[in-house]
Amino acid sequence: MIAVVHTVDGAFAVDLDGEEEVTIWDGPRVEPEEIVLNLPRLVATAATGAMVLAVVEAKPPLLVSHDSASTWRATGHGLPPGRAVALSEENPDLALYATRNRLYLSRDGGRFWAALAVELPEIEAIEVRGG
C-alpha cells in the first residue's frame, strides 16, 4: 500500500510498508468524495463501507464511526491537530491521518496510531492506494 500525499510542493508517494520510502508522485490526483456530516468544527472526512473517520478541531482530533456515522467514538488522544484523513478501500482498518508535515498510520481501525518517520512539505490532502 502507498499513501499519495499532496503538498504545497507537489505530490509524493510514501510506501506504508517501508514507511520511509518516498518518491515523486506523477499519477492523477483523486479528489475525495465530500461526506456531509452534522459535526461541529469539521476539518476533513473519509469513509469506506460503514467506517467513517472525521478530523475535528478538538482534542482528541479524530472521531470514528463503525456504523455509517450513527454513533461516534473519540480517538487519536495525543495526536496534534489534523488536516486530512484517508482510509484504504481494500482494508478499512488501515487509516492515515495527516498533520501539517507528518503522517500517522493506524492498522486497527483508528484505535492506535503510529507516526511515520518521513517529514513532508505542508500537507494539503492524502489518499491511500493499493501498492
N, C-alpha and C positions, 0 to 999 in steps of 0.2 A: 504494500500500500504506500501511496505517496500523498503528501499534502502539497497542494498548489497554493502558494502564499502570494497574494497580490499586495505589493508595497508601493510606496511613493517612487521608488527607483526601478520598478518593473516587477516581473513575476519570477518566483523561484520554486523549484520542486525540491521537497525535503523528503528523503526516504524515512518512513516512520519505523522501519525495522532497524536500519543502521543508525537512525536518529542524528547523524552528523553529516551525512552526505547531502550536499546542497548543489544544485545545478540551476542554470538559467532555464526558465520555462518559456517555450515558444509556441505552446499549444493555445487553443482557444480559451477565452475566459467565459465561464458559465455563470450567469447571474443567478444567485439563489432565489428560489421561489419565495415570494413575500407571504408570510404567515401572519394573519391578523389575530392578535391575542389581546384580551382585555386585562393587561397587566400594567401597573404604573412603572414609570421610568425604564421602559423597554429600550434596549440598545440593539440587540440582534437576536435572531432565532434560527433554529434548524429543526427539521423533522424527518423521520424515517419510520414508516409504519405508525404504530401507536406511540412511539417515543418522540418527545418534543423537548428541546433544550432552549432556554431563554436566558440571555445575558441581560442583567438589570443593573441600574445604578444603585446598588445597595451592598450591604455586607451580610452574608456572602453574596458574591456577584452572579450566581447561577441558580436557576430553578430547573428542575427536571420533572417531567411527567411521563408515566408509562401507560397512560390511558387516554391518549389523544387530547391532552390539556383539560381533562375533567378535574384532576387533582394535581397538586404540586408539592414538591419537596425541595427545600433549600439544600444546595450543595456547593462545593468549592470554598469551604472555610479556609482562610489563609491565602487565597488567590488574590492577586492585585486586580484592579478594575479592568474589565474586558472590553474588547472592540468587536469581536466576531466569534462565531462558533460554527462547527460543522460536524455532521455525522456521516459515517460510512453507510452507503446503501446496502452493501453486502453483509455488513455486521454492525447493527445499530449499537452494540456495546462499545464500539470504537468511536470515541468522541475527541474532537480537537477544539481547544479554546485558545484564543489569541488575545494578548495584551498589546501594548504599544510596540514592543520589539521582540516578544518572546512567545513561544508556543508551549502549550501544556497538553498532555495526552492522557486519556483515560481509556483503559481497556475493559472496564467493568460497568459500563453504562453511566458514568459520571459520578461514581461513588468516591474513587480515589484518583488523584491527578498527580502527574509527574512532569516536571519541567524538562524540555528538550534542551540539549546543550547549545544548539545553534541560536545565534542572535542575529536578527534581521533588521533592515531599514524599517521605518514606520509602517506598520501593517494596516491595510485597508479592508481586506477580505480574505477568506480562506475557503478551500474546498478539500474534500478527501476523495481520492480516486483510486481505483484498483491499480495495482502495480503490475 
